[in-house]
Amino acid sequence: MDNLERIYKMPFGSVYPHYVTKVEKKGRTTAELHQVITWLTGFDDEAIARHIDVGTSFEEFFAAADLNPASDLITGVVCGVRVQEIEDPVMRQVRYLDKLVDELAKGKAMEKILRA
């Protein structure tokens, strides 16, 4: 199994606690994390919890998402790769989420994170 396939199959719920830890360690809240996830995917708190509970893979998570049309405004580097240059659509969406979580943890203003 290659890296891409491994990330596709990885349960969203296995990474979610790391997102929570990352933002809380920097003084942000789970509510703010959910606001960011909701902005990107259209999932409310209940849907996010359901995806975590049932073990939805990243591939299934983003297939079910109603991706924000402004998500293509998310640019920058995650893990040494420019998100806007990632060809694979699911991988790009995973990195969009990573980038938003990074920005939240770095203390960026919510309206900037949400590309308002």
Contacts in CASP RR format, 6 or more apart in sequence:
PFRMAT RR
TARGET T0000
AUTHOR 0000-0000-0000
METHOD contacts of the structure
MODEL  1
MDNLERIYKMPFGSVYPHYVTKVEKKGRTTAELHQVITWLTGFDDEAIAR
HIDVGTSFEEFFAAADLNPASDLITGVVCGVRVQEIEDPVMRQVRYLDKL
VDELAKGKAMEKILRA
1 9 0 8 1.000
4 88 0 8 1.000
4 91 0 8 1.000
7 58 0 8 1.000
7 90 0 8 1.000
7 91 0 8 1.000
7 94 0 8 1.000
8 57 0 8 1.000
8 58 0 8 1.000
8 59 0 8 1.000
8 90 0 8 1.000
9 57 0 8 1.000
9 58 0 8 1.000
9 59 0 8 1.000
10 57 0 8 1.000
10 58 0 8 1.000
11 55 0 8 1.000
11 56 0 8 1.000
11 57 0 8 1.000
11 58 0 8 1.000
12 51 0 8 1.000
12 52 0 8 1.000
12 55 0 8 1.000
12 56 0 8 1.000
12 57 0 8 1.000
12 58 0 8 1.000
12 61 0 8 1.000
13 51 0 8 1.000
13 52 0 8 1.000
13 55 0 8 1.000
13 56 0 8 1.000
15 58 0 8 1.000
16 52 0 8 1.000
19 33 0 8 1.000
19 101 0 8 1.000
20 30 0 8 1.000
20 33 0 8 1.000
22 101 0 8 1.000
22 105 0 8 1.000
23 29 0 8 1.000
23 30 0 8 1.000
23 32 0 8 1.000
23 33 0 8 1.000
23 101 0 8 1.000
23 104 0 8 1.000
23 105 0 8 1.000
24 30 0 8 1.000
25 105 0 8 1.000
26 104 0 8 1.000
26 105 0 8 1.000
26 106 0 8 1.000
26 107 0 8 1.000
28 104 0 8 1.000
28 105 0 8 1.000
28 107 0 8 1.000
32 104 0 8 1.000
32 110 0 8 1.000
33 101 0 8 1.000
33 104 0 8 1.000
34 45 0 8 1.000
34 48 0 8 1.000
35 110 0 8 1.000
35 114 0 8 1.000
36 100 0 8 1.000
36 101 0 8 1.000
36 104 0 8 1.000
36 113 0 8 1.000
36 114 0 8 1.000
37 43 0 8 1.000
37 48 0 8 1.000
37 97 0 8 1.000
37 100 0 8 1.000
38 44 0 8 1.000
38 45 0 8 1.000
38 48 0 8 1.000
39 68 0 8 1.000
39 100 0 8 1.000
39 113 0 8 1.000
39 114 0 8 1.000
40 65 0 8 1.000
40 67 0 8 1.000
40 68 0 8 1.000
40 71 0 8 1.000
40 93 0 8 1.000
40 96 0 8 1.000
40 97 0 8 1.000
40 100 0 8 1.000
41 61 0 8 1.000
41 62 0 8 1.000
41 65 0 8 1.000
41 66 0 8 1.000
41 67 0 8 1.000
41 68 0 8 1.000
42 65 0 8 1.000
42 66 0 8 1.000
42 68 0 8 1.000
43 51 0 8 1.000
43 64 0 8 1.000
43 65 0 8 1.000
51 61 0 8 1.000
51 64 0 8 1.000
56 64 0 8 1.000
58 90 0 8 1.000
58 94 0 8 1.000
59 90 0 8 1.000
62 90 0 8 1.000
62 93 0 8 1.000
62 94 0 8 1.000
63 90 0 8 1.000
65 93 0 8 1.000
67 93 0 8 1.000
70 115 0 8 1.000
71 93 0 8 1.000
71 96 0 8 1.000
72 84 0 8 1.000
73 115 0 8 1.000
74 83 0 8 1.000
74 84 0 8 1.000
74 96 0 8 1.000
74 99 0 8 1.000
74 100 0 8 1.000
74 115 0 8 1.000
75 82 0 8 1.000
75 83 0 8 1.000
75 84 0 8 1.000
76 82 0 8 1.000
76 83 0 8 1.000
76 84 0 8 1.000
76 99 0 8 1.000
77 83 0 8 1.000
78 95 0 8 1.000
78 98 0 8 1.000
78 99 0 8 1.000
78 102 0 8 1.000
79 95 0 8 1.000
79 98 0 8 1.000
81 95 0 8 1.000
83 92 0 8 1.000
83 95 0 8 1.000
83 96 0 8 1.000
83 99 0 8 1.000
86 92 0 8 1.000
86 95 0 8 1.000
100 113 0 8 1.000
103 112 0 8 1.000
103 113 0 8 1.000
104 113 0 8 1.000
END
